[in-house]
Amino acid sequence: MRLTERQARIRLAAAVAAAGSQVAFARTLNLKIGDRAQNLVSRSLLGRNRISPPILAALGLRRDEAGEIHTVEPARLEVLMVKATGDAGVRAATALVSNILGRNQ
């Protein structure tokens, strides 16, 4: 799902409130920039900086190549096995798989 910067900032504000403070939330980021982590959180909340990738990741979000923010979708693994013999069987199996995948032929 696509989010605006404002919607991401609202999520950041909620995460900061849940953590208790900007400092407490910044500690959850495990950034190697020390005291600057809290400054990064503060500037992101105020809209002075774009929300950085580590903060987005902590919120379950990511920025794509175009700069748009999206929720991180969990990886999906789907397995379907079909055994078919003969031309009619292969056509039936192909139709079944196409319908399952939503690619009606």
Residue pairs with C-beta under 8 A, 6 or more apart in sequence:
1 70
1 71
2 68
2 69
2 70
3 11
3 61
3 69
3 70
3 71
4 69
5 47
5 50
5 51
5 69
7 69
8 51
8 56
8 59
8 61
8 69
9 44
9 45
9 47
9 51
11 59
11 61
12 41
12 44
12 45
12 51
12 55
12 59
13 45
15 25
15 58
15 59
16 22
16 24
16 25
16 41
16 45
19 25
19 28
22 38
22 41
22 42
22 45
23 38
25 41
25 58
26 37
26 38
26 40
26 41
27 37
28 58
29 37
29 41
29 54
29 55
29 58
31 37
31 40
31 54
33 40
40 49
40 52
40 55
41 55
43 49
44 50
44 51
44 52
44 55
51 61
51 63
51 69
53 62
53 63
56 62
56 63
56 69
57 72
60 71
60 72
61 69
61 70
61 71
61 72
62 69
62 70
62 72
63 69
63 70
64 70
80 97
80 100
82 93
82 96
82 97
83 93
84 90
84 92
84 93
94 105
95 105
98 104
98 105
